[in-house]
C-alpha cells in the first residue's frame, strides 16, 4: 500500500500469491488484515536543554488523516542519544501535563504595501485582517500578542506585538501603498527578529509569522536563502494573492504552509484556517522531559513511538 492512499481506522486486507515454476499462480497465503490506526507523524517544534542535564523536547503528533493525536503517554515513546537507547525509568522520561504548561503566543502579520497593491485590495486586506485578529483574541489563548508590519522597499513596524485592540486598530489604518519596489525577503527577516521561540517547563513561547504579499521580491536587498536562514525553525505562513507572486518561492519560505489565492476575496477563508492552527497549538503540543547522561558537547536525540506503522522520516523527531 501507498501510505497516502490509506485512511486512518479503515481495515485493509491482503493475501500473497506466488508463481510456481511454470509461472502459474500457486496457493494464496492466509489473508492478513491491518488497520493503520497507529500511523503517527511526529513534527518537532524545538529542543531546549536545562541545567544541569534536563532536555525538553516539544513536538506535535498527527495521524494518517492529518488529525491531531493528543492522547499519547510517556510509555508510548522510545528515546535514544547518539544512537544509544535510553531507559525511560532510569532517565526520568515523562510528559508534562498540558494544563501544567504556560504558553506565550506572539503573532506577527506582515503585509505587502508596495505600489502594485490596488486600493481595493488594501481595503479588503485591512478589513479581513481586523476579523482575523478578532478571531485570534476570541480563541482563548492565555498570553496572545499581535504585531503588524507593512513593507514596500523598506519595512515598517506599525505595531509591535501587543494585546491592545486600540493600537492594532490604528495600525490597520496605516496599511497603505508606497513605492513600486517589494522587499518581501527583508520583511520576513525583520519580522523574525521580533520574537524568539522558547521551550521550557517554565513556559513555552511559540510565535507565528503570517506573510501576505501580492508581489514577488523585486527589491533584491535580501535573498530567499537569507530569508529562510533567518526564519530557521520559526512558524511562518505565506499567503500569496494574485498572478504576480512567485508561488514556488513562497513555498520554500514557508515552514507552516503556503497558500496561493486568486484574489483578495479568498483571504478571509485562508486566515480563518491559519487562526485555527494557531489557536489549536496549545491543545496539541507535547513536552517530553528526560535527564540526559551527557554533561557537555553536542549530541543527536531521536524520539520515536514504540508502535508505529509509519516507517517514513516523519515517524522520528530528530534533534541535536
Secondary structure by P-SEA (a helix, b strand, c coil): cccccccccbbbbbbbbbbcccccccccccbbbbbcccbbbbbbccccccccbbbbbbbbbbccccccccccccccbbbbccccccccccccccccccccbbbbbbbbbbbbbcccccaaaaaaaaaaaaaaaaaaaaccccbbbbbbbbbcccccccccccccaaaaaaaaaaccccccccaaaaaaaaaaacbbbbbcccbbbbbbbbbbbccccccccccaaaaaaaacccbbbbbbcccccaaaaaaaacccbbbbbccccaaaaaaaaaaaaaaaccccbbbbbbbbcccccbbbbbbbbccccccccccccccc
